[in-house]
Amino acid sequence: MFDNLIESSRKPQSTLKQQVISLFLHGGLIFGAIKATQGAAETIRDIVVDTNMVFLRPPEAPPPPPPPPQNVVVTANPPPQGFQVVTPPDNIPTEIPPVNLNEKFDPKDFTGKGVEGGIAAGVVGGTGPVINGEVYLAAEVDQPPQITNQAQCMDFFMSNFPPVMKSAGIAGRVVMQFVVNTDGHIDGGNVKVVSSSHKAFEDPARKGITTACTFKAGSSRGQPVRVLVQQPVSFTLGR
């Protein structure tokens, strides 16, 4: 153990100039720290504002398709689905009858299933007329039915132009469907409207086809046959 303590060197005391400089340095550091803290607070506040949750409304469902125009009318009345009944002849023939090559036989029409008096190609619940006898389409015959008095037909349609539509300057078009029999006459029970530009034109078109227009029967293999026809009827404002 030492009996005497070793004297340490004496620290010099700071002058007034050094104290002033130190005061300014510490003040600058404090001021910078305050400014830096304020900027960080504003930055954090901006980030918080920018990250706010926003709830968006889900997209609305697309609107339903518009209904068909009121001036377009489509009529469909199919025959019932069923079967035909074979009626035995009153007098049994003693000779073989001649063969009709134009006659077609569909065994599906005689299955006994469905409604009596219907056809296999009909629709369940249908109430339309069943056309007895073979009926051909216009594309299936050699010579389709033809109008024999086209001028008279046009005169009838022009003279029966609906007055309301004519005064409004509205032309019309109706597509009729009917069966032309082997004698050239129209089967009145099978006349119907397939489509029309306006309902006001339907009655004049139906009346003209059934009363004012005459047809030459269609033929297949040189023999007259019944033909299903679709005939457009135009109501024009000019001749």
Long-range contacts (C-beta under 8 A, 24 or more apart in sequence): 71-196, 71-197, 71-198, 71-199, 72-195, 72-196, 72-197, 73-193, 73-195, 73-196, 73-199, 73-202, 74-194, 74-195, 75-192, 75-193, 75-194, 77-126, 77-127, 77-128, 77-129, 77-192, 78-122, 78-123, 78-126, 78-128, 79-118, 79-119, 79-121, 79-122, 79-123, 79-126, 79-128, 79-129, 79-130, 79-131, 80-114, 80-115, 80-117, 80-118, 80-119, 80-122, 80-123, 80-124, 80-125, 80-126, 80-127, 80-128, 80-130, 81-114, 81-115, 81-118, 81-119, 81-120, 81-121, 81-122, 81-123, 81-124, 81-126, 82-113, 82-114, 82-115, 82-116, 82-117, 82-118, 82-119, 82-120, 82-122, 83-109, 83-110, 83-111, 83-112, 83-113, 83-114, 83-115, 83-116, 83-118, 83-119, 83-120, 84-109, 84-110, 84-117, 84-118, 84-119, 85-116, 85-117, 86-110, 101-221, 102-134, 102-220, 102-221, 102-223, 102-225, 103-134, 104-134, 129-189, 129-190, 131-179, 131-187, 131-190, 131-226, 133-226, 134-225, 134-226, 135-179, 135-226, 135-227, 135-228, 136-218, 136-220, 136-225, 136-226, 136-227, 136-228, 137-227, 137-228, 138-218, 138-227, 138-228, 138-229, 138-230, 140-220, 141-218, 141-219, 141-220, 141-225, 141-227, 142-219, 142-220, 142-221, 142-222, 143-218, 143-219, 143-220, 144-218, 144-227, 144-229, 145-180, 145-184, 145-215, 145-216, 145-217, 145-218, 145-227, 145-229, 146-215, 146-216, 147-213, 147-214, 147-215, 147-216, 148-184, 148-214, 148-215, 148-216, 149-212, 149-213, 149-214, 152-212, 152-213, 153-208, 153-212, 153-213, 156-208, 156-211, 156-212, 156-213, 157-204, 157-205, 157-208, 157-233, 157-234, 157-235, 158-235, 158-236, 158-239, 160-204, 160-207, 160-208, 161-204, 161-235, 162-200, 162-201, 162-204, 162-235, 164-200, 165-198, 165-200, 165-201, 165-235, 166-237, 169-237, 170-198, 171-197, 171-234, 171-235, 171-236, 171-237, 172-196, 172-197, 172-198, 172-200, 172-201, 172-234, 172-235, 173-197, 173-201, 173-232, 173-233, 173-234, 173-235, 174-201, 174-202, 174-205, 174-232, 174-233, 174-235, 175-230, 175-231, 175-232, 175-233, 176-205, 176-206, 176-209, 176-230, 176-231, 176-232, 176-233, 177-228, 177-229, 177-230, 177-231, 178-209, 178-210, 178-228, 178-229, 178-231, 179-226, 179-227, 179-228, 179-229, 180-215, 180-217, 180-218, 180-226, 180-227, 180-229, 181-217, 181-226, 182-217, 182-224, 182-225, 182-226, 183-217, 183-224, 184-214, 184-215, 184-216, 184-217, 185-215, 186-210, 186-215, 187-226, 194-230, 201-233, 201-235, 204-235, 205-233, 205-235, 208-233, 209-233
